[in-house]
Amino acid sequence: APRRHAPSADGLPSSERVFRKLQSMIIDGKIAPGTRLVELSLATQFGVSRTPVREALKRLVDGDLLLADPMRGLIVRTAEAAEVEEVYLVREVLDGLASRLAAQRIAGHDLSRLRLINDTMRQGIKDNRTDVIVNANIAFHDLIYKVAGNRTLERYGMELRNFVRRFSTEAFVSPSRVEAVMRDHERLLEALESGDSAAAEHASTEHLRQARDYVAQLHVREAVGAQQDSASVR
C-alpha cells in the first residue's frame, strides 16, 4: 500500500492530490449536493490507501464542503438559502473594498489583462461555452483582488469565492444574466481606469447585489420545482 504521504506523479502528496480533486469536483458541481462519499470507494477510485482519503475528507469537512451526517456518513453539503444570502452580503463588502483599493493601485498592464479576460468571456458567449464564461468571470475578480494588494482581504475573498462558485455554472446559463454581468464589468473597468475609488466600489457592490438577487431567485425556483416533483409522486 502507498505510504501516507507518498508523492504522486505530479509531485503532490496523495492526500493533497485527493483533496484538491474532490474540492474541485464539489465546487464545480460535478459531485452534487447530498452525495454520499465513501472512503473505500474513493481510495479505489484514486488508487491510494484509505489514509490519504481520510485526511482529505477531514479537510473537506473542516472547509464546510462536507457534512458528517450521523445516519448517512459524509455527504456533500447543501447550501441553505439563508447561508447563500449571508455569503453574498459579505462578498458585497469584500469585493467593494477590493475594487476601491485596486482603483488606487492599478497599472496599465493590469487593465489590459482585465480587458483581455472580458474579451475571453465575450468569446465564450459567442461559442456558447459556459465553462469559459465561468472561468473568465472568476479570473476577472481574482485579478482585482490581486491588484488590491491586501493579502488578508484576498484570502477571505478566495474562501468565499469557492463557496459562490458552486452556483456559477447555473447562474451563467441565462444569456440575459451573462449580458448583465458583462455590462457590470465594463462599468467597473471604467471606474478602475479613471482611478475613481468610490465609483469602483459602488460598481462592484451593485454587481454583487444583483448576483445575490439572481441566485436567490434560482433557489426559489429550485424549491418550487422540488415541491412540485414531490407532489407529483404522491
N, C-alpha and C positions, 0 to 999 in steps of 0.2 A: 504494500500500500504506500502511496506517496507520503512523504514526510509532511508534518503540519504546515511548514512554511516553504515547502519546495516550490521554487520558481517555475512558472510555465514558460512556453516558448517565447512569449513576449517579455520575459524578464520579471513579471509581476508574481508575487506570492499567490498561491492558489486561492487563498481566502479573499484577497483583494480582487482578483480576476472575477471570481464568482459574485462578489458584492457589486462590482461595477456593472456586470452584465445584468444581474437581477434588478438593480436600481434603474438602469436604463430602460429595461423592458416594462417596469411598472410605470415609470414616468411617461414613457411614450405610449402607454395604453395597450401594449402587446400582451401584458398579463392583466386581465380585467379585475376591477374591484370585486371583492368577495371570493376570489380564487384561493383555494387552499394550497399551500406549499408544503410538500413532504420532503423531509431531509434526505431520506434514502433515494427517492426518485431523482432529486436534484444532483446527488452525488454521482449517480449513474449517468445522468444527462451530461454533466460537465467532466466526467472521467476523473473524479478526485475522490478522496476519502470523505467520510462524513464530518470530520473535524473542521476543515475549512468551510464547509457548507454551514455548519452550526455557527461558526464565528460570523459569517456573512449575514445569516438570518438574524443574529442578535443585533448587529449594526443596523439592519433594516427596521427592526422593532424600535431601537433607540432613536432612529430617524423618523419615526411615525409613519413609515410606509407599510409596515405590517402590524397586525394586531394579534396578540396572544389570546385566542378565544378558548375558554375553559372546555367547551364541548367539541369544537372543530379543530383546534390546534392553531397553527399560524395561518392567517388569512390576510390578503391584501386589503388594506383599509379603504373603506368607502368614505369620501369626504361629505360631511353633512352640509346642508345649505348655510347654516349659521357660521360654520367654520370657514367656508369659502368667502362669505361676506367679511369676516374678520381679517382674513389674509389680504383681500383686495383693499380694504381700508388702510391697512398698514403699508401696503405697497404704494398706495397713492402718496403717502408721506415720503417714503424712502425714494421712490422714483422722482418725485418732485425735487427733493433735496439733491439727488444725484445730477439732475438736469441743471439745477441752479449752480452747483459747483462746476459742472462741466462747461457752462457758458463762460465762466471766468478763466478757464484754463485751455480751452480747446484750440488746437492748431489747425492750419490749413490741411495737413495730411490726414488729420482725424475727420474733418468734414468730407474730404474726398472719399475716405473709406465708408463713411455713413451713407453717402450718396450712391456709392457702388453697391452697398448692401441693399439699398432701396431699389436699385435697378435690377438686382438679382430677384428681389421679391416680385417686381412687376413682370419679369420674365416667367417666374413661377405661375403667376396668374394666367398669362397667355398660354402656357403649356399645361394648365390645369394640374399642377404639381403641388398638392397640399403640403407634402414633406418639405419641399424647397421653400415655400412661403413660411412655414412654421420655423424652420431653422434660420432663415434670414431675419425674421422678426426677433428671434432670441439673440442673434448676433448683433442686431441694431441696439437693443437695450443693454446688452453686456458691454458693448464698447463705450456707451455713455457712462456706465458705472466705472469702467476702467479709467476714462478720461477725468472723471471727478476727482480721482486721486486720494480717496479716503478708503483705506483697506477694511476698516470696521464696517463701514457702510456697504462696501462691496460684498463682504462675507455674508451679512444678513440679507442683502438683496438677492444673492445667488441662492441662498437657502429657500427663500420664498418663491423664487423663480422656478425651482424644481417642483414645488407644490402646484403652482399655476400651470406649469407645462402639461400637467395631466389633462387639462381641459383645452389645450391649444388646438389640437387636431380638429375636434368637433366644432370649435369656435370659428376656425378658418375655412370650414366647408361652405359657409354662406358667402356668396360673391359680394353682397351689399356690405357685409361686415368687413371683408377684406378691403374694399374700396374706402370704407370709413377709416380703417387703420392707416391706409396709405395717405389719406388727407391729414390725419393727425401727425404722422411722421414728417410730412412736408412743413406743417406749422412749427413743429419742434425744431426742425432743421433751420428754418428761417430765423428763429429766435436764437439758436446757438451761433449761427453765422454772424448775426449782428451783435453778439455778446450781451444780449439782454437777459440777465439772470431771472428777473421777475417774470418775463414773458415765457421763458423756457420752463420755469417751474409750473406756471399756470397751464401751459400746453400739455405738459406731462401729466399733471394731476387730472385734467379733464379727460385725457386719453384713458387713464386707468379707471376713472369713474364710469366712462361709457363701457369699458370692458367688464367692469363689475356688474353693471346693469344687464349686459348681454348674457353673461354667464349665469346670472340669477334667473333669467328667462329660460335658459336651457334647462336648469334644474327643475323649474316649474313644469315645463313640457314633459321632462322625463318622469316626474312624479305622477302627472296626469296619465301618461301612457301606461305606467306600471299599474295604476288603479284600474284603467280600462281593461288591461290584459287580465288582471286578477278577476274582474267582474265577468269577463267572457268565459273564464274557466269554470265558473260556478254553474 
